[in-house]
C-alpha cells in the first residue's frame, strides 16, 4: 500500500475521504439497527455535500443537508474569523428572508452558546437551549428555538466553523443517532469546504491576475492618462469587492490628492486632498501599506471622508524604490473585514499597477521626445528653407516693382510683398511655438474653443462653423478665457438641447471696444433653429448674463441666422 504524498492535492483529497469513510465505519460499528437503517440517507447526504466547488453554495448545501439528515427545522454554519474569537460569516437554512431582515444584524459569536463553541469546539447537545446558563438569549423577532445540536467543522485539522441545528421536528430532542450522523456529515463537510476554499482561492488569484493585465493594457495603450487611472480604480474596486476604488497622487501643496474614483458618487470624492500631517499619508509615502478595520473610528483617519467607510486597504503605488501614489479600497461601514489573502493579492496588484504606471510614463516620455525631435526638424526646415525662399521671392518682387512703370502693377506687387512679410512673421511665430517646451506652451484660448466645438459636434451631428478675429491667445486673460469657454459650452448646450438647429456659427473677436471704451472680447454663437419660445425657460441665458456681468461685461440674445431671422444669436462679451 503506497503512502499518500502530502504535496499532491489529489492524494490529500483521497486520504481525507478515506479517513472520513473509516471514521464513519467506526462510528456505526456496534450501533443499533435504527442507525444502520439510516446509513443510505447518510451516504446520500455525504454525496450531496461533496457536489460543487463554490464556497458559499457549498455552505448552503451543507446546512440544508444537515437539517434533512437530523430532521431539524433550522440549520446554520458559523464561520470562525481569522482571529479565532468571532464569526466572519453566518449561513442559515430555514430562516426566511423576511425573518432575517426583521432580526437584523447576524450574530458575531463573541458571546452566548455560539461563543462557547468557538472557544471550545466540541459537540454540544441541549434539550432546551434557552434554559442553559451560557445562552445569551435571542434578539427581537427571532423565531423560537428550543432543542439544539452543535458540531465543529474542521478543515485540514483546523476549526473552520460550527454546524448548528435547532428545533427537531415533532418536538423531540436530538438523540445519539443524530449526533453520530451529523458528526460524520461534518467530517465530509470539512473535506468539501477545503476543496471549495482551494477552488475559491485559485479563482480569486485568477481574477486579480486578469485585473492586473487589464490595468497594464490600459496604461500602455497610449490613451489618456486620466482614463488609465480610472481603469486602475475600477479594477481595484471590483476585485476587492469594496465600496470604492480610489487612486491618489502627490498634491502640489503636499499630501495626497484623489485623482480617480470608482464609486456610486465619485463627484463627492474627486479632488479631495489628504493633508500631509495625516499619519496614513506619511506611512504610504514611505512605501508601507495601511490596513484599517474601521475607517470611521480609526484615529489615524483624520478626514471627514473616512466617516462613510469601514474596513479599508490603503496601498502604496511604489516600484523601483519610488512611490508614485496610493490605491485605496474601502468597504462600507459594517462591511466584511479583508482577509489575509485579499490583503496579499491587493498588495501585489498595487505593485503591478505601479510598475505599469512607470512603464507608461517612460513610454510617454519616449513619445514626447520623438515629437520634440520632429518639431525641431520642422522648425529648422521652416527657417532654413521656407523663410529663405519666401525672402528671396520678396526681393525678386521688389525688383520687379521698381522696374514696372504701370501704377496698378506697382500697387499689386507691393501688396504681394506686404503679404509675404506677414507670412514670414507668421512662420517665425510658428517656429517659436514649435521650439517651446510643454510648460511654456499651455493650451491657448483658440485651442480650448476648438476643443469645445469638436466635443459639441458629437451630440449635434455636425461641426459648428468657427472664426477668430484678432490674436485671441495673446490678448485674452486667463480669467476671462475660462469664463468665455464656460459661456461657449452653455450656448452650445442650449443649441443642442433646444434649438433643433442645422447650422451654428461661432465667432471669437478679441478686437472689440466695449461701451465703456475699454478693450474686450466678444463671443457670438448664432444658429438657425426654432428660436426661444415665449414663456420658455431661460436659466441658461441668465447664467451667461451673470457670468459676463461678474467680469464687467454683458450678455444679450437676438434673432438667429435662419430664414426671416429664425433661430437665436447669443452675444457674450467681457473685458480682456
C-alpha positions as CSV (number, residue, x, y, z in Angstrom):
1,X,0.0,0.0,0.0
2,X,1.5,3.3,-1.1
3,X,1.9,6.2,1.3
4,X,-0.1,9.4,0.3
5,X,2.1,12.3,-0.8
6,X,1.1,15.4,1.3
7,X,2.2,17.7,-1.5
8,X,-0.1,16.1,-4.0
9,X,-3.7,17.7,-3.7
10,X,-5.3,14.6,-5.2
11,X,-3.5,12.3,-2.7
12,X,-4.5,14.6,0.1
13,X,-8.2,14.6,-1.0
14,X,-8.3,10.8,-1.4
15,X,-6.6,10.4,2.0
16,X,-9.2,12.7,3.7
17,X,-12.0,10.9,2.1
18,X,-10.6,7.5,3.3
19,X,-10.3,8.9,6.8
20,X,-13.9,10.1,6.6
21,X,-15.1,6.7,5.5
22,X,-13.1,5.0,8.2
23,X,-14.5,7.3,10.9
24,X,-18.0,6.7,9.6
25,X,-17.5,2.9,9.7
26,X,-16.1,3.0,13.2
27,X,-18.9,5.3,14.4
28,X,-21.5,2.9,13.1
29,X,-20.0,-0.3,14.4
30,X,-21.9,-1.7,17.3
31,X,-24.8,0.7,17.0
32,X,-28.5,-0.1,16.7
33,X,-30.3,-1.2,13.6
34,X,-32.1,2.1,13.6
35,X,-28.9,4.0,12.9
36,X,-27.8,1.3,10.4
37,X,-31.0,1.8,8.5
38,X,-30.2,5.5,8.1
39,X,-26.8,4.7,6.5
40,X,-28.2,5.1,2.9
41,X,-29.6,8.5,3.9
42,X,-26.2,9.5,5.4
43,X,-24.3,8.3,2.2
44,X,-26.7,10.3,0.0
45,X,-26.1,13.3,2.3
46,X,-22.3,12.9,2.0
47,X,-22.6,12.7,-1.7
48,X,-24.7,15.8,-1.9
49,X,-22.3,17.8,0.3
50,X,-19.4,16.9,-1.9
51,X,-21.1,18.3,-5.1
52,X,-19.9,21.6,-6.4
53,X,-16.9,23.8,-5.7
54,X,-18.3,27.3,-5.0
55,X,-17.7,28.0,-1.3
56,X,-20.9,29.8,-0.3
57,X,-23.2,27.4,-2.2
58,X,-21.3,24.6,-0.5
59,X,-22.1,26.1,2.9
60,X,-25.8,26.5,1.9
61,X,-25.9,22.9,0.7
62,X,-24.3,21.6,4.0
63,X,-26.9,23.4,6.1
64,X,-29.8,22.0,4.0
65,X,-28.4,18.5,4.0
66,X,-27.7,18.5,7.8
67,X,-31.2,19.7,8.5
68,X,-32.7,17.0,6.4
69,X,-30.4,14.3,7.9
70,X,-31.2,15.3,11.5
71,X,-34.9,16.2,10.8
72,X,-34.3,19.7,12.1
73,X,-36.3,22.8,11.1
74,X,-33.3,25.2,11.2
75,X,-29.6,24.8,10.5
76,X,-26.7,27.3,10.3
77,X,-22.9,27.4,9.9
78,X,-20.9,30.0,11.8
79,X,-17.6,30.6,10.0
80,X,-14.8,31.5,12.5
81,X,-12.9,34.6,11.7
82,X,-9.1,34.7,11.3
83,X,-8.6,35.8,14.9
84,X,-10.5,32.8,16.2
85,X,-12.5,34.9,18.5
86,X,-15.7,35.6,16.5
87,X,-17.6,34.8,13.3
88,X,-16.8,36.3,9.9
89,X,-19.9,34.7,8.2
90,X,-23.2,33.1,9.3
91,X,-25.1,30.9,6.8
92,X,-28.6,29.8,7.6
93,X,-31.2,27.4,6.5
94,X,-34.9,27.5,7.4
95,X,-35.0,31.3,8.3
96,X,-36.9,33.2,5.6
97,X,-35.7,36.4,4.1
98,X,-38.3,38.4,5.9
99,X,-37.4,36.8,9.3
100,X,-33.7,37.5,8.7
101,X,-34.5,41.2,7.8
102,X,-36.6,41.6,10.9
103,X,-33.8,40.1,13.1
104,X,-31.3,42.5,11.7
105,X,-27.6,42.0,12.3
106,X,-26.3,38.5,12.3
107,X,-24.5,37.0,15.4
108,X,-20.8,37.8,15.8
109,X,-20.0,34.8,18.0
110,X,-18.5,36.9,20.8
111,X,-20.9,35.6,23.5
112,X,-23.5,33.0,24.3
113,X,-23.5,29.4,23.1
114,X,-22.0,30.4,19.8
115,X,-19.1,32.0,21.5
116,X,-18.7,28.9,23.7
117,X,-18.5,26.6,20.7
118,X,-15.8,28.9,19.1
119,X,-13.6,28.7,22.2
120,X,-14.5,25.0,23.0
121,X,-15.0,23.3,19.6
122,X,-16.7,20.1,20.9
123,X,-20.1,18.6,20.1
124,X,-22.9,20.2,22.2
125,X,-26.5,18.9,22.6
126,X,-29.2,20.6,24.6
127,X,-32.8,19.8,25.2
128,X,-33.7,23.5,25.9
129,X,-31.0,26.0,24.9
130,X,-32.9,28.9,26.4
131,X,-32.6,27.2,29.9
132,X,-28.8,26.9,29.5
133,X,-26.8,29.3,31.7
134,X,-24.4,30.0,28.8
135,X,-27.3,31.2,26.5
136,X,-27.3,34.9,25.7
137,X,-31.0,34.8,24.6
138,X,-32.5,35.8,21.2
139,X,-32.8,39.2,19.6
140,X,-36.3,40.6,18.9
141,X,-38.2,39.0,16.0
142,X,-36.1,35.8,16.3
143,X,-38.1,32.6,15.7
144,X,-38.5,30.4,18.9
145,X,-35.9,27.6,19.2
146,X,-35.6,25.0,21.9
147,X,-33.6,21.9,21.0
148,X,-30.0,22.4,19.9
149,X,-27.2,20.4,18.4
150,X,-23.8,21.9,17.6
151,X,-20.8,20.2,16.0
152,X,-17.5,21.7,14.9
153,X,-16.3,21.5,11.3
154,X,-12.6,21.0,10.8
155,X,-10.7,21.7,7.6
156,X,-7.3,20.1,7.4
157,X,-7.2,19.8,11.2
158,X,-8.2,23.4,11.9
159,X,-11.6,24.6,13.0
160,X,-13.4,26.2,10.1
161,X,-16.6,26.9,12.0
162,X,-19.5,25.2,13.7
163,X,-22.6,23.5,12.4
164,X,-25.8,24.3,14.4
165,X,-29.1,22.5,14.3
166,X,-32.2,23.6,16.2
167,X,-35.9,22.6,16.5
168,X,-36.1,18.9,15.7
169,X,-39.4,18.3,14.0
170,X,-42.1,16.7,16.2
171,X,-40.7,18.5,19.3
172,X,-38.3,15.6,20.2
173,X,-34.8,16.1,21.4
174,X,-31.8,15.4,19.2
175,X,-30.6,11.9,20.1
176,X,-27.3,9.9,19.9
177,X,-28.1,8.8,16.4
178,X,-28.5,12.4,15.2
179,X,-25.2,13.3,16.9
180,X,-23.3,10.4,15.2
181,X,-24.8,11.2,11.8
182,X,-24.1,14.9,12.0
183,X,-20.5,14.3,13.1
184,X,-19.9,12.1,10.1
185,X,-21.5,14.7,7.9
186,X,-19.4,17.4,9.5
187,X,-16.2,15.5,8.6
188,X,-17.3,15.2,5.0
189,X,-18.3,18.8,5.0
190,X,-14.8,19.7,6.1
191,X,-13.4,18.0,3.1
192,X,-15.9,19.7,0.8
193,X,-15.2,23.1,2.3
194,X,-11.4,22.5,2.0
195,X,-11.8,21.8,-1.7
196,X,-14.1,24.8,-2.2
197,X,-11.6,27.0,-0.4
198,X,-8.8,25.9,-2.7
199,X,-11.0,26.5,-5.7
200,X,-12.1,29.8,-4.4
201,X,-8.5,30.9,-3.7
202,X,-7.5,29.8,-7.3
203,X,-10.4,31.8,-8.8
204,X,-9.6,34.8,-6.7
205,X,-5.9,34.8,-7.8
206,X,-7.0,34.4,-11.4
207,X,-9.3,37.4,-11.1
208,X,-6.6,39.6,-9.6
209,X,-4.2,38.5,-12.3
210,X,-6.8,39.3,-15.0
211,X,-7.3,42.7,-13.3
212,X,-3.5,43.4,-13.4
213,X,-3.4,42.5,-17.1
214,X,-6.3,44.9,-17.8
215,X,-4.6,47.7,-15.9
216,X,-1.3,47.1,-17.7
217,X,-3.0,47.1,-21.1
218,X,-4.9,50.3,-20.4
219,X,-1.8,52.1,-19.2
220,X,0.3,51.1,-22.1
221,X,-2.3,51.6,-24.8
222,X,-1.2,55.2,-25.2
223,X,-4.6,56.6,-24.2
224,X,-5.4,59.4,-21.9
225,X,-3.6,59.1,-18.5
226,X,-6.7,60.0,-16.5
227,X,-8.7,57.3,-18.3
228,X,-6.0,54.8,-17.4
229,X,-6.1,55.8,-13.7
230,X,-9.9,55.3,-13.8
231,X,-9.3,51.8,-15.0
232,X,-7.0,51.2,-12.0
233,X,-9.7,52.5,-9.6
234,X,-12.5,50.5,-11.2
235,X,-10.5,47.2,-11.3
236,X,-9.4,47.6,-7.7
237,X,-13.0,48.2,-6.6
238,X,-14.3,45.2,-8.4
239,X,-11.5,42.8,-7.4
240,X,-11.5,43.8,-3.7
241,X,-15.3,43.8,-3.6
242,X,-15.1,47.2,-2.0
243,X,-17.5,50.2,-1.9
244,X,-15.0,52.4,-3.8
245,X,-11.7,52.3,-5.7
246,X,-9.6,55.4,-5.2
247,X,-6.3,56.4,-6.8
248,X,-4.3,59.2,-5.0
249,X,-1.3,61.1,-6.4
250,X,1.0,63.5,-4.6
251,X,-0.5,67.0,-4.4
252,X,1.4,70.2,-5.2
253,X,0.8,71.5,-1.7
254,X,1.8,68.2,0.0
255,X,-0.3,65.2,0.9
256,X,-2.2,63.0,-1.5
257,X,-5.0,64.1,-3.8
258,X,-7.7,61.9,-5.1
259,X,-7.4,61.9,-8.9
260,X,-9.5,58.9,-9.9
261,X,-12.6,57.3,-8.3
262,X,-14.8,54.4,-9.0
263,X,-17.9,54.6,-6.7
264,X,-21.6,55.3,-6.7
265,X,-20.9,59.0,-6.0
266,X,-17.4,59.8,-7.5
267,X,-18.1,63.6,-7.7
268,X,-18.2,64.0,-3.9
269,X,-14.7,62.4,-3.5
270,X,-12.8,63.5,-6.5
271,X,-10.3,66.3,-5.8
272,X,-10.2,65.8,-2.0
273,X,-6.7,66.2,-0.6
274,X,-5.5,64.1,2.3
275,X,-3.2,66.6,4.2
276,X,0.5,65.8,4.7
277,X,0.0,65.7,8.5
278,X,-2.1,62.6,8.2
279,X,-0.3,59.6,9.7
280,X,-1.7,57.5,6.9
281,X,-0.1,59.7,4.2
282,X,3.3,59.6,5.9
283,X,3.1,55.8,6.1
284,X,2.0,55.4,2.4
285,X,4.7,57.8,1.1
286,X,7.3,55.6,2.9
287,X,6.1,52.7,0.8
288,X,4.2,50.8,3.5
289,X,0.6,49.6,3.3
290,X,-2.1,50.6,5.8
291,X,-4.9,48.3,6.8
292,X,-7.8,49.7,8.8
293,X,-10.6,47.7,10.4
294,X,-13.0,50.7,10.7
295,X,-12.0,53.9,8.9
296,X,-14.8,55.8,10.7
297,X,-13.3,55.2,14.1
298,X,-9.6,54.8,13.5
299,X,-7.6,57.7,15.0
300,X,-5.2,57.7,12.0
301,X,-8.0,58.7,9.6
302,X,-8.3,62.5,10.1
303,X,-10.6,63.5,7.2
304,X,-14.4,63.6,7.1
305,X,-14.2,61.3,4.0
306,X,-13.3,58.4,6.3
307,X,-16.6,58.7,8.2
308,X,-18.5,56.9,5.5
309,X,-16.3,53.8,5.3
310,X,-15.5,50.7,7.4
311,X,-12.7,48.2,6.6
312,X,-10.1,49.7,4.3
313,X,-6.9,48.8,2.5
314,X,-4.6,51.7,1.5
315,X,-1.7,50.5,-0.6
316,X,1.4,52.5,-1.9
317,X,1.9,52.5,-5.6
318,X,5.7,52.0,-5.5
319,X,8.1,50.4,-7.8
320,X,11.9,50.6,-8.1
321,X,12.2,52.5,-4.8
322,X,9.8,55.2,-6.0
323,X,6.4,55.9,-4.5
324,X,4.1,57.2,-7.3
325,X,0.9,57.5,-5.2
326,X,-1.5,55.2,-3.4
327,X,-4.5,53.0,-4.0
328,X,-7.4,52.7,-1.5
329,X,-10.2,50.2,-1.5
330,X,-12.6,51.0,1.4
331,X,-15.7,48.9,2.2
332,X,-18.9,50.3,3.6
333,X,-19.4,50.6,7.3
334,X,-20.2,47.3,8.9
335,X,-18.7,45.5,5.8
336,X,-16.7,42.3,5.9
337,X,-13.1,42.7,7.0
338,X,-10.4,42.0,4.4
339,X,-8.8,38.6,4.7
340,X,-5.1,38.0,4.8
341,X,-5.3,36.5,1.2
342,X,-7.1,39.6,0.0
343,X,-4.5,41.9,1.5
344,X,-1.7,39.9,-0.1
345,X,-3.4,39.9,-3.6
346,X,-4.2,43.6,-3.3
347,X,-0.7,44.5,-2.4
348,X,0.6,42.5,-5.4
349,X,-2.0,44.3,-7.6
350,X,-0.8,47.7,-6.4
351,X,2.8,46.8,-7.2
352,X,1.9,45.7,-10.7
353,X,-0.2,48.8,-11.3
354,X,2.8,51.0,-10.1
355,X,5.1,49.2,-12.4
356,X,2.7,49.7,-15.3
357,X,2.4,53.4,-14.4
358,X,6.2,53.8,-14.6
359,X,6.3,51.9,-17.9
360,X,3.6,54.1,-19.3
361,X,5.4,57.2,-18.1
362,X,8.6,56.1,-19.7
363,X,6.7,55.3,-22.9
364,X,5.1,58.8,-22.9
365,X,8.5,60.3,-22.4
366,X,9.9,58.5,-25.4
367,X,6.9,59.6,-27.5
368,X,7.3,63.2,-26.3
369,X,11.0,63.1,-27.1
370,X,10.2,61.8,-30.6
371,X,7.6,64.6,-31.1
372,X,10.1,67.3,-29.9
373,X,12.8,66.0,-32.2
374,X,10.3,66.1,-35.1
375,X,9.3,69.6,-34.1
376,X,12.9,70.7,-34.1
377,X,13.4,69.3,-37.6
378,X,10.3,71.0,-38.9
379,X,11.4,74.3,-37.3
380,X,14.8,74.0,-38.9
381,X,13.3,73.3,-42.3
382,X,10.9,76.2,-42.0
383,X,13.7,78.5,-41.0
384,X,16.4,77.3,-43.4
385,X,14.3,76.6,-46.4
386,X,10.8,78.1,-46.5
387,X,11.6,81.5,-45.0
388,X,14.7,81.9,-47.1
389,X,12.8,81.1,-50.3
390,X,10.0,83.5,-49.3
391,X,12.5,86.2,-48.6
392,X,14.2,85.6,-52.0
393,X,10.8,85.8,-53.7
394,X,10.0,89.0,-51.9
395,X,13.3,90.6,-53.1
396,X,12.5,89.5,-56.7
397,X,9.1,91.1,-56.5
398,X,10.6,94.3,-55.1
399,X,13.0,94.4,-58.1
400,X,10.1,93.9,-60.5
401,X,8.1,96.6,-58.8
402,X,10.9,99.1,-59.3
403,X,11.2,98.3,-63.0
404,X,7.5,98.5,-63.7
405,X,6.0,101.8,-65.0
406,X,2.4,100.8,-64.6
407,X,0.9,102.1,-61.3
408,X,-1.6,99.2,-61.0
409,X,1.2,96.7,-61.3
410,X,3.4,98.5,-58.8
411,X,0.5,98.6,-56.3
412,X,-0.4,94.9,-56.8
413,X,3.3,93.8,-56.4
414,X,3.6,96.0,-53.4
415,X,0.6,94.3,-51.8
416,X,2.0,90.9,-52.6
417,X,5.3,91.9,-50.9
418,X,3.4,93.0,-47.8
419,X,1.6,89.7,-47.7
420,X,4.9,87.8,-47.9
421,X,6.2,89.9,-45.0
422,X,3.2,88.9,-42.9
423,X,3.5,85.3,-43.9
424,X,7.2,85.3,-42.9
425,X,6.3,86.8,-39.5
426,X,3.6,84.1,-39.0
427,X,6.0,81.3,-39.9
428,X,8.5,82.7,-37.4
429,X,5.8,82.7,-34.8
430,X,5.1,79.1,-35.6
431,X,8.8,78.2,-35.4
432,X,8.9,79.9,-31.9
433,X,5.9,77.8,-30.8
434,X,7.5,74.6,-32.1
435,X,10.6,75.3,-30.1
436,X,8.7,75.9,-26.8
437,X,8.5,73.2,-24.1
438,X,5.2,71.9,-22.7
439,X,5.4,74.1,-19.7
440,X,5.9,77.2,-21.9
441,X,3.0,76.4,-24.2
442,X,-0.2,75.7,-22.3
443,X,-3.4,75.2,-24.2
444,X,-4.4,78.7,-25.6
445,X,-7.9,80.0,-25.8
446,X,-8.1,79.2,-29.5
447,X,-7.3,75.5,-28.8
448,X,-9.8,75.3,-26.0
449,X,-12.5,76.9,-28.2
450,X,-11.8,74.4,-30.9
451,X,-12.0,71.6,-28.3
452,X,-15.4,72.7,-27.2
453,X,-16.6,72.9,-30.8
454,X,-15.4,69.4,-31.6
455,X,-17.0,68.0,-28.4
456,X,-20.3,69.6,-29.3
457,X,-20.2,68.1,-32.8
458,X,-20.8,64.6,-31.4
459,X,-24.3,65.3,-30.0
460,X,-25.2,67.8,-32.7
461,X,-24.4,65.6,-35.6
462,X,-22.5,68.3,-37.4
463,X,-19.5,70.6,-36.6
464,X,-20.3,74.2,-35.9
465,X,-18.5,76.8,-38.1
466,X,-16.0,79.0,-36.4
467,X,-13.9,82.1,-36.9
468,X,-11.4,84.0,-34.8
469,X,-10.7,87.8,-35.1
470,X,-7.5,89.2,-33.7
471,X,-4.8,87.5,-31.6
472,X,-7.1,85.9,-29.1
473,X,-4.4,83.8,-27.4
474,X,-2.2,86.8,-26.8
475,X,-4.9,89.3,-25.7
476,X,-7.5,87.5,-23.7
477,X,-6.6,87.0,-20.0
478,X,-6.9,83.6,-18.2
479,X,-9.9,84.5,-16.0
480,X,-11.9,86.0,-19.0
481,X,-10.8,83.0,-21.1
482,X,-12.1,80.5,-18.6
483,X,-15.5,82.2,-18.4
484,X,-15.6,82.6,-22.2
485,X,-15.2,78.8,-22.5
486,X,-17.9,78.2,-19.9
487,X,-20.2,80.6,-21.8
488,X,-19.5,78.8,-25.1
489,X,-20.2,75.4,-23.5
490,X,-23.5,76.8,-22.2
491,X,-24.5,78.3,-25.5
492,X,-23.7,75.2,-27.5
493,X,-25.5,73.0,-24.9
494,X,-28.6,75.2,-25.2
495,X,-28.4,75.0,-29.0
496,X,-28.2,71.2,-28.9
497,X,-31.0,70.7,-26.3
498,X,-33.5,73.3,-27.5
499,X,-32.7,74.9,-30.9
500,X,-33.0,71.9,-33.3
501,X,-30.5,73.8,-35.5
502,X,-28.9,72.6,-38.7
503,X,-26.1,75.2,-38.6
504,X,-24.3,77.0,-35.8
505,X,-21.7,79.7,-36.3
506,X,-19.1,80.6,-33.5
507,X,-17.1,83.8,-33.6
508,X,-14.5,84.9,-31.1
509,X,-13.4,88.5,-31.6
510,X,-10.6,90.0,-29.5
511,X,-10.7,93.4,-31.2
512,X,-14.0,94.8,-29.9
513,X,-14.5,98.0,-27.9
514,X,-16.9,97.8,-25.0
515,X,-19.5,100.5,-24.3
516,X,-17.2,102.0,-21.5
517,X,-14.4,102.4,-24.1
518,X,-12.3,99.5,-22.8
519,X,-10.9,96.7,-25.0
520,X,-12.8,93.4,-24.8
521,X,-13.5,90.0,-26.3
522,X,-16.9,89.1,-27.8
523,X,-18.2,85.6,-28.3
524,X,-21.1,85.2,-30.7
525,X,-23.0,81.9,-31.1
526,X,-25.7,82.0,-33.8
527,X,-28.0,79.2,-35.0
528,X,-30.8,78.7,-37.5
529,X,-33.1,76.7,-35.1
530,X,-36.5,77.3,-33.7
531,X,-35.6,80.3,-31.5
532,X,-36.5,80.9,-27.9
533,X,-40.2,80.2,-27.3
534,X,-42.4,82.6,-25.4
535,X,-42.6,81.6,-21.7
536,X,-39.7,79.1,-22.1
537,X,-37.1,78.5,-19.5
538,X,-34.2,81.0,-19.6
539,X,-31.9,79.7,-16.8
540,X,-29.1,79.1,-19.3
541,X,-29.3,82.7,-20.6
542,X,-29.4,84.0,-17.0
543,X,-26.2,82.0,-16.3
544,X,-24.5,83.6,-19.3
545,X,-25.5,87.1,-18.2
546,X,-24.4,86.6,-14.6
547,X,-21.1,85.3,-15.7
548,X,-20.4,88.2,-18.0
549,X,-21.6,90.8,-15.5
550,X,-19.3,89.4,-12.8
551,X,-16.4,90.4,-15.2
552,X,-17.8,93.8,-16.0
553,X,-19.3,92.7,-19.4
554,X,-22.7,91.8,-20.7
555,X,-24.7,89.0,-22.5
556,X,-27.6,89.5,-24.9
557,X,-29.6,87.5,-27.4
558,X,-31.5,88.2,-30.6
559,X,-32.6,86.8,-33.9
560,X,-30.6,83.9,-35.5
561,X,-29.2,83.2,-38.9
562,X,-32.3,81.2,-40.2
563,X,-34.8,82.4,-42.7
564,X,-36.6,85.6,-41.6
565,X,-34.3,85.8,-38.5
566,X,-35.2,82.3,-37.4
567,X,-33.0,80.8,-34.6
568,X,-31.1,82.6,-31.9
569,X,-27.9,84.7,-31.7
570,X,-26.2,84.9,-28.3
571,X,-23.6,87.7,-27.8
572,X,-21.4,87.4,-24.7
573,X,-18.6,90.0,-24.1
574,X,-16.2,90.9,-21.3
575,X,-13.1,92.9,-20.8
576,X,-9.8,91.4,-21.9
